[in-house]
Amino acid sequence: MRPVALDQARVFIIVAAFNEAASIGDLVRDLMEQYAHVVVVDDGSTDETAELATEAGALVLSHLINRGQGAALQTGITYALAHAADYIVTLDVDGQYDVKDIALLLAPVSDGTVHAALGVLPSEHKQSVRVRLASTLRAIGKLAGRLGLRPPVPAAHNGLCAFSRHAAQMIDLKLDRMTHGSEIVQQITAGGLNLQEVAVRVRVSDYALRKGQRSSHALRVAIQYIMARFTR
């Protein structure tokens, strides 16, 4: 699919960041080359994340304490909706995604084909770390289904998503930490909206692994999601 041409002033990029001084400046500069609205939600960092993001050109929103990625993304989404965003993109800060692929996710959303697009690993990378992570989540998803959770935990918790304004208005994250990936999919599908998976490039670096892209982390996230659904 060819990337669609659209008014970049209508696109807001949301990045949740916690102690990301080592990477946030480069990421924001890359994003600012293509998008006018880059919003970094500094989730209670104790380093220079906020300062470096601001210097690179982002608008920075700050949490006084660390609340987790789900809460940070909700802060960013709420801000974007209040400032007339038509399209909202959420992006992980760990550098494993190519910012050029954002256009691939925006294409089916902006032309009205779907309400949301989720970046997923290309099929040729089946032996990668993220596929092992996805396999773990599939197993937990089957368990969730047996426990009566609908929809079950998705196959992958990706860090690159694009939403129409309508889809973003459906998102009301209550699970502050990493379980937000499942919650987003649940809320969009429960609202009767459709979504699409789009193959994107993924660079699994040592930094990304340290930030949590391991199967053990996926298992912990999925279990937290199941427990949260039963205790809410």
C-alpha positions as a Python dict, from the first residue, in 0.01 Angstrom:
ca = {
    (1, 'M'): (0, 0, 0),
    (2, 'R'): (134, 343, -92),
    (3, 'P'): (146, 602, 187),
    (4, 'V'): (-136, 850, 156),
    (5, 'A'): (-78, 1223, 123),
    (6, 'L'): (-262, 1411, 398),
    (7, 'D'): (-249, 1736, 587),
    (8, 'Q'): (23, 1678, 847),
    (9, 'A'): (-120, 1957, 1061),
    (10, 'R'): (-407, 1721, 1142),
    (11, 'V'): (-175, 1446, 1272),
    (12, 'F'): (-57, 1429, 1633),
    (13, 'I'): (224, 1192, 1734),
    (14, 'I'): (213, 1082, 2099),
    (15, 'V'): (526, 946, 2268),
    (16, 'A'): (521, 825, 2629),
    (17, 'A'): (864, 859, 2790),
    (18, 'F'): (1015, 769, 3125),
    (19, 'N'): (1387, 835, 3178),
    (20, 'E'): (1459, 833, 2804),
    (21, 'A'): (1726, 1103, 2789),
    (22, 'A'): (1948, 873, 2586),
    (23, 'S'): (1703, 843, 2296),
    (24, 'I'): (1428, 1104, 2313),
    (25, 'G'): (1609, 1388, 2138),
    (26, 'D'): (1696, 1190, 1824),
    (27, 'L'): (1347, 1044, 1803),
    (28, 'V'): (1176, 1382, 1832),
    (29, 'R'): (1403, 1537, 1569),
    (30, 'D'): (1324, 1251, 1329),
    (31, 'L'): (952, 1296, 1389),
    (32, 'M'): (963, 1675, 1356),
    (33, 'E'): (1104, 1640, 1004),
    (34, 'Q'): (767, 1499, 894),
    (35, 'Y'): (505, 1598, 1151),
    (36, 'A'): (418, 1934, 1303),
    (37, 'H'): (266, 1803, 1626),
    (38, 'V'): (490, 1580, 1836),
    (39, 'V'): (369, 1543, 2194),
    (40, 'V'): (599, 1381, 2449),
    (41, 'V'): (437, 1282, 2777),
    (42, 'D'): (715, 1280, 3035),
    (43, 'D'): (593, 1022, 3283),
    (44, 'G'): (768, 1140, 3598),
    (45, 'S'): (1124, 1112, 3466),
    (46, 'T'): (1415, 1188, 3698),
    (47, 'D'): (1658, 1257, 3415),
    (48, 'E'): (1661, 1523, 3139),
    (49, 'T'): (1393, 1361, 2923),
    (50, 'A'): (1159, 1662, 2933),
    (51, 'E'): (1431, 1918, 2867),
    (52, 'L'): (1581, 1727, 2575),
    (53, 'A'): (1241, 1662, 2418),
    (54, 'T'): (1158, 2032, 2440),
    (55, 'E'): (1494, 2132, 2289),
    (56, 'A'): (1429, 1894, 1999),
    (57, 'G'): (1096, 2064, 1926),
    (58, 'A'): (830, 1854, 2099),
    (59, 'L'): (549, 1984, 2311),
    (60, 'V'): (603, 1821, 2652),
    (61, 'L'): (331, 1726, 2899),
    (62, 'S'): (456, 1610, 3239),
    (63, 'H'): (329, 1374, 3505),
    (64, 'L'): (458, 1459, 3851),
    (65, 'I'): (497, 1088, 3931),
    (66, 'N'): (553, 780, 3718),
    (67, 'R'): (212, 635, 3635),
    (68, 'G'): (300, 400, 3351),
    (69, 'Q'): (278, 399, 2974),
    (70, 'G'): (-98, 352, 2958),
    (71, 'A'): (-161, 662, 3167),
    (72, 'A'): (93, 863, 2969),
    (73, 'L'): (-64, 768, 2637),
    (74, 'Q'): (-409, 861, 2768),
    (75, 'T'): (-276, 1203, 2868),
    (76, 'G'): (-139, 1252, 2518),
    (77, 'I'): (-452, 1128, 2343),
    (78, 'T'): (-672, 1353, 2554),
    (79, 'Y'): (-452, 1652, 2472),
    (80, 'A'): (-455, 1576, 2099),
    (81, 'L'): (-834, 1543, 2089),
    (82, 'A'): (-870, 1874, 2273),
    (83, 'H'): (-651, 2039, 2011),
    (84, 'A'): (-847, 1931, 1702),
    (85, 'A'): (-643, 1626, 1600),
    (86, 'D'): (-801, 1426, 1319),
    (87, 'Y'): (-544, 1145, 1340),
    (88, 'I'): (-344, 1028, 1639),
    (89, 'V'): (-36, 804, 1631),
    (90, 'T'): (119, 643, 1938),
    (91, 'L'): (484, 544, 1914),
    (92, 'D'): (728, 368, 2147),
    (93, 'V'): (1041, 561, 2236),
    (94, 'D'): (1290, 274, 2223),
    (95, 'G'): (1389, 325, 1858),
    (96, 'Q'): (1276, -9, 1722),
    (97, 'Y'): (1032, 149, 1475),
    (98, 'D'): (1116, 352, 1163),
    (99, 'V'): (926, 681, 1178),
    (100, 'K'): (881, 663, 800),
    (101, 'D'): (642, 370, 855),
    (102, 'I'): (394, 596, 1034),
    (103, 'A'): (265, 695, 691),
    (104, 'L'): (185, 329, 616),
    (105, 'L'): (-45, 311, 917),
    (106, 'L'): (-206, 646, 845),
    (107, 'A'): (-293, 544, 487),
    (108, 'P'): (-584, 305, 558),
    (109, 'V'): (-707, 526, 844),
    (110, 'S'): (-708, 853, 653),
    (111, 'D'): (-877, 705, 346),
    (112, 'G'): (-1155, 566, 563),
    (113, 'T'): (-1078, 197, 512),
    (114, 'V'): (-1040, 136, 887),
    (115, 'H'): (-1064, 332, 1210),
    (116, 'A'): (-733, 211, 1352),
    (117, 'A'): (-412, 50, 1228),
    (118, 'L'): (-164, -152, 1433),
    (119, 'G'): (198, -197, 1331),
    (120, 'V'): (301, -564, 1325),
    (121, 'L'): (611, -758, 1233),
    (122, 'P'): (654, -863, 865),
    (123, 'S'): (604, -1236, 805),
    (124, 'E'): (964, -1286, 691),
    (125, 'H'): (1090, -1210, 1042),
    (126, 'K'): (930, -1511, 1204),
    (127, 'Q'): (1234, -1599, 1413),
    (128, 'S'): (1266, -1258, 1574),
    (129, 'V'): (1231, -1171, 1938),
    (130, 'R'): (894, -1006, 1878),
    (131, 'V'): (752, -1325, 1729),
    (132, 'R'): (853, -1518, 2039),
    (133, 'L'): (685, -1243, 2238),
    (134, 'A'): (372, -1273, 2025),
    (135, 'S'): (364, -1651, 2070),
    (136, 'T'): (364, -1603, 2444),
    (137, 'L'): (73, -1361, 2420),
    (138, 'R'): (-123, -1598, 2195),
    (139, 'A'): (-98, -1869, 2460),
    (140, 'I'): (-218, -1630, 2728),
    (141, 'G'): (-491, -1512, 2491),
    (142, 'K'): (-628, -1867, 2472),
    (143, 'L'): (-631, -1881, 2851),
    (144, 'A'): (-815, -1549, 2863),
    (145, 'G'): (-1076, -1686, 2625),
    (146, 'R'): (-1133, -1990, 2844),
    (147, 'L'): (-1179, -1759, 3142),
    (148, 'G'): (-1457, -1579, 2958),
    (149, 'L'): (-1274, -1260, 2860),
    (150, 'R'): (-1393, -1119, 2528),
    (151, 'P'): (-1204, -1029, 2325),
    (152, 'P'): (-903, -1232, 2441),
    (153, 'V'): (-560, -1076, 2481),
    (154, 'P'): (-432, -974, 2135),
    (155, 'A'): (-146, -1161, 1971),
    (156, 'A'): (101, -876, 2006),
    (157, 'H'): (141, -558, 2208),
    (158, 'N'): (281, -332, 1941),
    (159, 'G'): (429, 9, 2001),
    (160, 'L'): (310, 179, 1682),
    (161, 'C'): (-60, 251, 1630),
    (162, 'A'): (-265, 501, 1429),
    (163, 'F'): (-620, 608, 1511),
    (164, 'S'): (-888, 819, 1350),
    (165, 'R'): (-1037, 1085, 1572),
    (166, 'H'): (-1347, 870, 1614),
    (167, 'A'): (-1142, 569, 1726),
    (168, 'A'): (-932, 780, 1963),
    (169, 'Q'): (-1249, 908, 2125),
    (170, 'M'): (-1333, 546, 2211),
    (171, 'I'): (-1010, 507, 2408),
    (172, 'D'): (-1036, 555, 2781),
    (173, 'L'): (-740, 376, 2935),
    (174, 'K'): (-790, 261, 3292),
    (175, 'L'): (-497, 19, 3305),
    (176, 'D'): (-212, 261, 3360),
    (177, 'R'): (81, 34, 3289),
    (178, 'M'): (180, -196, 3003),
    (179, 'T'): (-156, -374, 2980),
    (180, 'H'): (-294, -80, 2784),
    (181, 'G'): (-225, -259, 2452),
    (182, 'S'): (-501, -512, 2513),
    (183, 'E'): (-732, -245, 2652),
    (184, 'I'): (-701, -31, 2339),
    (185, 'V'): (-797, -319, 2110),
    (186, 'Q'): (-1084, -419, 2336),
    (187, 'Q'): (-1228, -68, 2350),
    (188, 'I'): (-1207, -9, 1975),
    (189, 'T'): (-1365, -342, 1882),
    (190, 'A'): (-1629, -310, 2156),
    (191, 'G'): (-1725, 23, 2000),
    (192, 'G'): (-1801, -153, 1672),
    (193, 'L'): (-1501, -2, 1492),
    (194, 'N'): (-1263, -192, 1269),
    (195, 'L'): (-887, -214, 1276),
    (196, 'Q'): (-614, -344, 1049),
    (197, 'E'): (-266, -485, 1101),
    (198, 'V'): (5, -323, 888),
    (199, 'A'): (351, -474, 844),
    (200, 'V'): (625, -236, 958),
    (201, 'R'): (999, -255, 1002),
    (202, 'V'): (1120, -345, 1350),
    (203, 'R'): (1475, -311, 1480),
    (204, 'V'): (1522, -522, 1793),
    (205, 'S'): (1822, -368, 1967),
    (206, 'D'): (1990, -434, 2300),
    (207, 'Y'): (1828, -112, 2420),
    (208, 'A'): (1480, -237, 2326),
    (209, 'L'): (1545, -564, 2505),
    (210, 'R'): (1650, -380, 2818),
    (211, 'K'): (1330, -176, 2796),
    (212, 'G'): (1119, -490, 2812),
    (213, 'Q'): (1082, -661, 2471),
    (214, 'R'): (1128, -1012, 2609),
    (215, 'S'): (886, -1304, 2625),
    (216, 'S'): (896, -1296, 3006),
    (217, 'H'): (782, -934, 2994),
    (218, 'A'): (498, -1024, 2756),
    (219, 'L'): (386, -1299, 2992),
    (220, 'R'): (381, -1056, 3284),
    (221, 'V'): (184, -799, 3083),
    (222, 'A'): (-75, -1054, 2975),
    (223, 'I'): (-127, -1188, 3326),
    (224, 'Q'): (-164, -832, 3457),
    (225, 'Y'): (-428, -768, 3191),
    (226, 'I'): (-629, -1077, 3290),
    (227, 'M'): (-609, -993, 3660),
    (228, 'A'): (-709, -631, 3597),
    (229, 'R'): (-1014, -737, 3394),
    (230, 'F'): (-1136, -956, 3680),
    (231, 'T'): (-1074, -700, 3954),
    (232, 'R'): (-1227, -394, 3782),
}
